[in-house]
Amino acid sequence: MKHSEEVKGYVLTKAEIVEEVNERLGLTKKDIARVIDLFFEIIKDGLKEGKHIELRGFGTFEVKTREEREARNPKTGESVVVPKRRVPYFRPGKELKAISKNKIE
């Protein structure tokens, strides 16, 4: 996918990212895929260890704790307790936020 293309509702897949990097840098697709896989593995391992992962200009990954709470089963209306748990959280950085603030005409 080229930057000039504007496709509403388009999903960019890992394979397409690999292709884009291949076109821009000329690296092998196999090596690019390995780097992407390793990148995500490092992020996941860091989150498992409770690390705060900051990618300047992009955003921050962290794990937050959601406290136990009471909810309702929408089908039965029955009250259920949702246990305390840890959830991954992403907070976009300033540059990423700026992209989404552009006006759509």
CYANA upper distance limits for C-alpha pairs under 8 A (distance plus 0.5 A):
  1 MET  CA      5 GLU  CA      7.36
  1 MET  CA     16 GLU  CA      7.63
  1 MET  CA     20 GLU  CA      7.44
  2 LYS  CA     20 GLU  CA      8.48
 12 LEU  CA     16 GLU  CA      6.77
 12 LEU  CA     17 ILE  CA      7.59
 13 THR  CA     17 ILE  CA      6.86
 14 LYS  CA     18 VAL  CA      6.67
 15 ALA  CA     19 GLU  CA      6.71
 16 GLU  CA     20 GLU  CA      6.63
 17 ILE  CA     21 VAL  CA      6.69
 18 VAL  CA     22 ASN  CA      6.58
 18 VAL  CA     29 LYS  CA      6.56
 18 VAL  CA     32 ILE  CA      6.47
 18 VAL  CA     33 ALA  CA      6.64
 19 GLU  CA     23 GLU  CA      6.72
 19 GLU  CA     29 LYS  CA      7.42
 20 GLU  CA     24 ARG  CA      6.76
 21 VAL  CA     25 LEU  CA      6.31
 21 VAL  CA     26 GLY  CA      7.87
 21 VAL  CA     27 LEU  CA      7.99
 21 VAL  CA     32 ILE  CA      7.81
 22 ASN  CA     26 GLY  CA      5.27
 22 ASN  CA     27 LEU  CA      5.81
 22 ASN  CA     28 THR  CA      6.90
 22 ASN  CA     29 LYS  CA      6.60
 22 ASN  CA     32 ILE  CA      7.91
 27 LEU  CA     31 ASP  CA      7.42
 27 LEU  CA     32 ILE  CA      7.24
 28 THR  CA     32 ILE  CA      6.78
 29 LYS  CA     33 ALA  CA      6.55
 30 LYS  CA     34 ARG  CA      6.77
 31 ASP  CA     35 VAL  CA      6.75
 32 ILE  CA     36 ILE  CA      6.75
 33 ALA  CA     37 ASP  CA      6.59
 34 ARG  CA     38 LEU  CA      6.55
 35 VAL  CA     39 PHE  CA      6.51
 36 ILE  CA     40 PHE  CA      6.88
 37 ASP  CA     41 GLU  CA      6.63
 38 LEU  CA     42 ILE  CA      6.60
 39 PHE  CA     43 ILE  CA      6.93
 40 PHE  CA     44 LYS  CA      6.61
 41 GLU  CA     45 ASP  CA      6.55
 42 ILE  CA     46 GLY  CA      6.56
 43 ILE  CA     47 LEU  CA      6.72
 43 ILE  CA     53 ILE  CA      7.60
 43 ILE  CA     61 PHE  CA      8.49
 44 LYS  CA     48 LYS  CA      6.68
 45 ASP  CA     49 GLU  CA      6.81
 46 GLY  CA     50 GLY  CA      6.84
 46 GLY  CA     51 LYS  CA      5.56
 46 GLY  CA     52 HIS  CA      7.93
 46 GLY  CA     53 ILE  CA      7.69
 47 LEU  CA     51 LYS  CA      5.79
 47 LEU  CA     52 HIS  CA      7.51
 47 LEU  CA     53 ILE  CA      8.16
 47 LEU  CA     61 PHE  CA      8.14
 47 LEU  CA     62 GLU  CA      6.70
 47 LEU  CA     63 VAL  CA      6.74
 47 LEU  CA     88 PRO  CA      8.07
 50 GLY  CA     62 GLU  CA      7.89
 50 GLY  CA     63 VAL  CA      7.10
 51 LYS  CA     62 GLU  CA      7.25
 51 LYS  CA     63 VAL  CA      8.45
 52 HIS  CA     60 THR  CA      7.68
 52 HIS  CA     61 PHE  CA      6.64
 52 HIS  CA     62 GLU  CA      5.40
 52 HIS  CA     63 VAL  CA      8.13
 53 ILE  CA     60 THR  CA      6.05
 53 ILE  CA     61 PHE  CA      5.52
 53 ILE  CA     62 GLU  CA      6.81
 54 GLU  CA     59 GLY  CA      6.62
 54 GLU  CA     60 THR  CA      4.88
 54 GLU  CA     61 PHE  CA      6.94
 55 LEU  CA     59 GLY  CA      5.86
 55 LEU  CA     60 THR  CA      6.54
 56 ARG  CA     60 THR  CA      8.46
 56 ARG  CA     93 GLY  CA      7.44
 57 GLY  CA     93 GLY  CA      5.87
 57 GLY  CA     94 LYS  CA      6.75
 57 GLY  CA     95 GLU  CA      5.68
 57 GLY  CA     96 LEU  CA      7.20
 58 PHE  CA     92 PRO  CA      6.54
 58 PHE  CA     93 GLY  CA      5.38
 58 PHE  CA     94 LYS  CA      7.92
 58 PHE  CA     95 GLU  CA      6.96
 58 PHE  CA     96 LEU  CA      6.08
 59 GLY  CA     90 PHE  CA      7.42
 59 GLY  CA     91 ARG  CA      6.00
 59 GLY  CA     92 PRO  CA      4.60
 59 GLY  CA     93 GLY  CA      4.57
 59 GLY  CA     94 LYS  CA      8.31
 59 GLY  CA     96 LEU  CA      7.86
 60 THR  CA     90 PHE  CA      6.14
 60 THR  CA     91 ARG  CA      5.66
 60 THR  CA     92 PRO  CA      6.90
 60 THR  CA     93 GLY  CA      7.51
 61 PHE  CA     88 PRO  CA      7.70
 61 PHE  CA     89 TYR  CA      6.25
 61 PHE  CA     90 PHE  CA      5.12
 61 PHE  CA     91 ARG  CA      7.07
 62 GLU  CA     88 PRO  CA      6.41
 62 GLU  CA     89 TYR  CA      5.80
 62 GLU  CA     90 PHE  CA      7.03
 63 VAL  CA     86 ARG  CA      6.79
 63 VAL  CA     87 VAL  CA      5.98
 63 VAL  CA     88 PRO  CA      4.97
 63 VAL  CA     89 TYR  CA      6.16
 64 LYS  CA     86 ARG  CA      6.09
 64 LYS  CA     87 VAL  CA      5.96
 64 LYS  CA     88 PRO  CA      6.86
 64 LYS  CA     89 TYR  CA      7.02
 65 THR  CA     84 LYS  CA      7.65
 65 THR  CA     85 ARG  CA      6.21
 65 THR  CA     86 ARG  CA      4.89
 65 THR  CA     87 VAL  CA      6.78
 66 ARG  CA     84 LYS  CA      6.10
 66 ARG  CA     85 ARG  CA      5.87
 66 ARG  CA     86 ARG  CA      6.55
 66 ARG  CA     87 VAL  CA      7.62
 67 GLU  CA     83 PRO  CA      7.68
 67 GLU  CA     84 LYS  CA      5.01
 67 GLU  CA     85 ARG  CA      7.23
 68 GLU  CA     81 VAL  CA      7.55
 68 GLU  CA     82 VAL  CA      6.11
 68 GLU  CA     83 PRO  CA      5.02
 68 GLU  CA     84 LYS  CA      4.58
 68 GLU  CA     85 ARG  CA      8.00
 69 ARG  CA     81 VAL  CA      6.33
 69 ARG  CA     82 VAL  CA      5.79
 69 ARG  CA     83 PRO  CA      7.21
 69 ARG  CA     84 LYS  CA      7.99
 70 GLU  CA     79 SER  CA      7.24
 70 GLU  CA     80 VAL  CA      6.27
 70 GLU  CA     81 VAL  CA      5.08
 70 GLU  CA     82 VAL  CA      6.45
 71 ALA  CA     79 SER  CA      6.26
 71 ALA  CA     80 VAL  CA      5.86
 71 ALA  CA     81 VAL  CA      6.68
 71 ALA  CA     82 VAL  CA      7.20
 72 ARG  CA     77 GLY  CA      6.04
 72 ARG  CA     78 GLU  CA      6.02
 72 ARG  CA     79 SER  CA      5.01
 72 ARG  CA     80 VAL  CA      6.25
 73 ASN  CA     77 GLY  CA      5.52
 73 ASN  CA     78 GLU  CA      5.80
 73 ASN  CA     79 SER  CA      6.88
 73 ASN  CA     80 VAL  CA      7.31
 74 PRO  CA     78 GLU  CA      8.26
 92 PRO  CA     96 LEU  CA      6.37
 92 PRO  CA     97 LYS  CA      6.67
 93 GLY  CA     97 LYS  CA      6.64
 94 LYS  CA     98 ALA  CA      6.61
 95 GLU  CA     99 ILE  CA      7.12
 96 LEU  CA    100 SER  CA      7.36
 97 LYS  CA    101 LYS  CA      6.86
 98 ALA  CA    102 ASN  CA      7.32
